[in-house]
Amino acid sequence: MKMGVVVTTYNSPKWLEKVLWGYEHQTDPDFELILADDGSGQETADLIARFQARGRLNIRHVWHEDDGFRKTVILNKAIMETPCDYLAFTDGDCIPRADYIAMHKAFARPGHFVSGGLYRLTLPVSEAVSEAMVADQTVFSFDCLKELGQPSDHKKMKLTSGSVLARWLNRLTPTGATWNGGNSSGWKADMLAVNGFDERMQYGGLDREMGERMMNLGIKGIQARYSVIMLHLDHKRGYENPETWAKNNAIRKAVKNTRSTWTPYGIEKRAN
């Protein structure tokens, strides 16, 4: 399969740089990196050009003008512009572990999507992450993060579990295998079958909603939250508000009640 990784970004070059370091150090370099840019300015464009010049990544920059929060629109555009038949989706604040590409490929199955895991860093630790830490992968060691000030909790098992224990934890976790925008992958054909992301939706469950339509279609989730790992960099969310959550929750409720598999507000603007 030809794999692509769709990374959303919007005017966060400081965090995006750390994320791109992670993709430069993948054990499996055979992938296309699609940067779904929701209208970032020149600083982000310059950063992407610099990484393209380094020649370590196959980068496709998909951009549209800034007209408010239009993440779902740029995601659908990214889906259509890449020739890849298998796509992972994540954000410009998530640093992939070196085996990220290899693990998504290993878990991929026809008729399924893969639900990976995030380990959330505090803001001071996020700011302290350096290129050297990403290059030698010490940033994925909890001992390293603890020295930077990361508090300890049970979620550190995502970083401390070996491959065998991780697979057991994937089976034992009570959390369902849902489509999470920070770390999930699936077949492009399945996304096209549900018409991609619902472009009415803004921040708050927009990724889950597409996954719910895929599950209504019979696509099953594979739990890999302890095996496919990313570090989530902390930041403020100025685009979050109760009204948006209420609107999105209403759309998701309708999808659940009607067992909908298609949105007329997706890639194609028509009823199924």
C-alpha positions in Angstrom: 0.0 0.0 0.0 1.0 3.6 -0.5 0.8 5.4 2.8 0.3 9.1 3.5 0.1 11.0 6.8 -2.3 14.0 6.9 -1.1 16.6 9.4 -3.3 19.6 10.1 -1.8 22.9 11.1 -2.7 26.6 11.5 -0.2 29.3 12.4 1.8 27.1 14.9 5.2 26.9 13.3 7.0 26.4 16.7 5.0 23.2 17.3 5.0 22.1 13.7 8.8 22.2 13.6 9.0 19.7 16.5 6.4 17.5 14.8 8.4 17.5 11.5 11.6 16.4 13.4 9.6 13.3 14.4 8.8 12.4 10.8 12.4 12.9 9.7 13.4 10.1 12.1 10.9 7.4 11.1 12.3 3.8 10.9 10.1 3.4 7.8 10.6 6.4 5.5 8.2 5.2 2.8 5.3 7.6 3.2 4.0 11.0 1.9 3.6 13.8 4.4 0.5 15.9 3.6 0.4 19.1 5.5 -3.3 20.2 5.6 -2.9 23.9 6.3 -6.0 25.8 7.3 -4.7 29.2 6.1 -1.4 29.7 7.9 0.8 32.7 7.1 4.3 33.2 5.7 6.2 31.9 8.8 4.6 28.5 8.4 5.2 28.5 4.6 8.9 29.3 5.2 9.2 26.5 7.8 7.7 24.0 5.4 10.0 25.2 2.6 13.0 24.7 4.8 12.1 21.1 5.6 11.4 20.5 1.9 14.9 21.8 1.2 16.4 19.4 3.8 15.3 16.6 1.5 14.4 14.0 4.2 10.7 14.1 3.7 8.3 13.8 0.8 6.0 16.8 1.7 2.8 17.9 0.0 1.6 21.3 1.2 -2.2 21.6 0.8 -3.3 25.1 1.7 -6.3 27.4 1.5 -7.0 31.0 2.5 -7.7 31.8 6.2 -11.5 32.2 6.5 -12.0 31.0 10.1 -11.9 27.5 11.4 -12.2 25.3 8.3 -10.3 22.2 9.4 -12.8 19.8 7.8 -12.6 21.6 4.5 -8.8 21.4 4.3 -8.9 17.7 5.4 -11.3 16.8 2.6 -9.0 18.7 0.1 -6.0 16.8 1.4 -7.8 13.5 1.0 -8.5 14.3 -2.7 -5.1 15.7 -3.5 -3.0 12.7 -2.4 -2.6 9.6 -4.5 -2.0 7.5 -1.3 -4.5 4.7 -0.7 -3.9 4.4 3.1 -4.0 7.5 5.2 -3.0 8.3 8.8 -4.5 11.5 10.4 -2.9 13.6 13.1 -2.3 17.2 14.1 0.6 19.7 14.0 1.0 19.4 17.8 1.6 15.6 17.8 5.2 14.2 17.6 5.3 10.7 16.2 7.5 8.0 17.8 10.1 6.6 15.4 8.0 3.5 14.7 4.8 5.4 14.0 4.7 4.7 10.3 5.8 1.1 10.7 3.2 0.4 13.4 0.3 1.9 11.5 1.3 -0.3 8.5 1.6 -3.4 10.8 -1.9 -2.9 12.2 -3.6 -2.0 9.0 -6.3 -4.5 7.8 -9.0 -4.3 5.1 -12.3 -3.3 6.5 -10.8 -1.7 9.6 -9.3 1.5 10.8 -6.5 1.9 13.5 -7.0 3.9 16.7 -3.6 5.0 18.1 -2.7 6.7 21.4 -1.5 10.1 22.6 0.6 10.9 25.6 -0.1 14.5 26.7 2.8 16.7 27.8 2.5 19.8 30.0 3.2 23.2 28.4 6.6 23.6 30.0 7.7 20.2 28.9 6.3 20.8 25.4 8.4 23.9 25.1 11.5 22.0 26.4 11.4 19.4 23.7 14.5 19.7 21.5 15.5 18.3 18.1 18.2 16.2 19.8 15.7 14.6 22.1 13.5 13.7 19.1 16.4 12.4 17.0 17.6 10.0 19.7 14.1 9.3 20.9 14.9 10.1 24.6 11.8 12.3 24.5 9.7 9.1 24.5 11.4 8.0 27.7 9.4 8.8 30.8 12.6 9.3 32.7 13.6 12.0 30.3 10.2 13.7 30.5 10.2 13.4 34.3 13.5 15.4 34.4 11.8 18.1 32.3 9.0 18.3 34.9 6.4 15.9 33.5 4.2 14.7 36.4 3.7 10.9 36.8 0.4 9.1 36.3 -0.9 5.8 35.0 -0.9 7.1 31.4 2.9 6.8 31.4 2.4 3.1 30.6 1.9 4.2 27.0 5.7 5.1 27.0 7.0 2.4 29.4 5.2 -0.7 28.0 7.1 -3.1 25.8 5.6 -4.4 22.6 4.1 -7.6 24.2 2.6 -5.8 27.2 1.3 -3.0 24.9 -0.7 -5.5 22.9 -2.2 -7.0 26.1 -3.1 -3.5 27.2 -4.7 -2.8 23.9 -7.0 -5.8 24.6 -7.7 -5.0 28.2 -8.4 -1.3 28.0 -12.1 -0.4 28.5 -11.7 2.5 26.0 -13.2 1.8 22.6 -11.3 1.9 19.4 -12.7 5.2 18.0 -11.5 7.4 15.2 -9.4 10.0 17.0 -8.1 13.0 15.0 -4.7 13.0 16.8 -3.7 9.4 15.8 -5.8 7.2 13.5 -5.4 5.7 10.1 -7.6 4.0 7.5 -8.2 3.3 3.9 -8.9 6.2 1.6 -11.6 4.2 -0.2 -13.5 3.9 3.2 -13.3 7.6 3.7 -14.6 8.3 0.2 -17.4 5.8 0.8 -18.7 8.0 3.7 -18.0 11.2 1.8 -15.1 12.4 4.1 -15.5 14.9 6.8 -18.7 16.9 7.4 -17.8 20.4 6.5 -20.5 21.9 8.8 -18.5 20.8 11.8 -15.9 22.9 13.6 -13.8 22.1 16.7 -15.2 19.4 19.0 -15.7 15.8 17.8 -15.4 16.4 14.0 -13.0 13.5 13.6 -15.1 11.1 15.7 -18.1 11.9 13.6 -16.5 10.7 10.4 -15.3 7.6 12.2 -18.9 7.0 13.5 -20.2 7.0 9.9 -17.4 4.6 8.9 -18.5 2.2 11.7 -22.1 2.5 10.6 -20.9 1.3 7.2 -19.3 -1.7 8.9 -15.7 -0.5 9.2 -14.3 -1.8 12.5 -11.8 -0.1 14.8 -8.5 -1.7 15.8 -7.4 -0.7 19.3 -3.7 0.3 19.2 -3.5 3.1 21.8 -0.5 1.4 23.6 1.3 0.4 20.5 1.1 3.4 18.1 2.3 6.4 20.2 2.5 10.1 19.7 3.4 12.9 22.1 0.8 15.7 22.3 2.2 19.2 22.8 0.1 21.5 25.0 -1.4 24.8 23.8 -4.4 27.0 24.2 -7.5 26.5 22.1 -9.0 29.9 21.3 -11.4 28.3 18.7 -13.3 26.2 21.3 -16.7 27.4 22.5 -19.9 25.8 23.9 -22.0 26.8 20.8 -19.7 24.8 18.5 -19.8 21.8 20.8 -23.6 21.9 20.9 -23.9 22.1 17.1 -21.4 19.2 16.6 -23.0 17.0 19.2 -26.4 17.5 17.5 -24.9 16.3 14.2 -23.3 13.3 15.9 -26.5 12.4 17.6 -28.3 12.4 14.3 -25.7 10.2 12.8 -26.1 7.8 15.7 -29.9 7.8 15.6 -30.2 7.3 11.8 -27.2 5.0 11.5 -26.0 7.4 8.7 -23.1 6.4 6.5 -23.0 9.5 4.3 -22.9 13.2 4.8 -24.2 15.5 2.0 -21.8 18.2 3.4 -18.6 16.3 2.7 -16.3 15.9 -0.3 -19.3 15.7 -2.7 -22.1 18.2 -2.1 -25.0 15.9 -2.7 -27.3 13.5 -1.0 -26.3 9.8 -1.2 
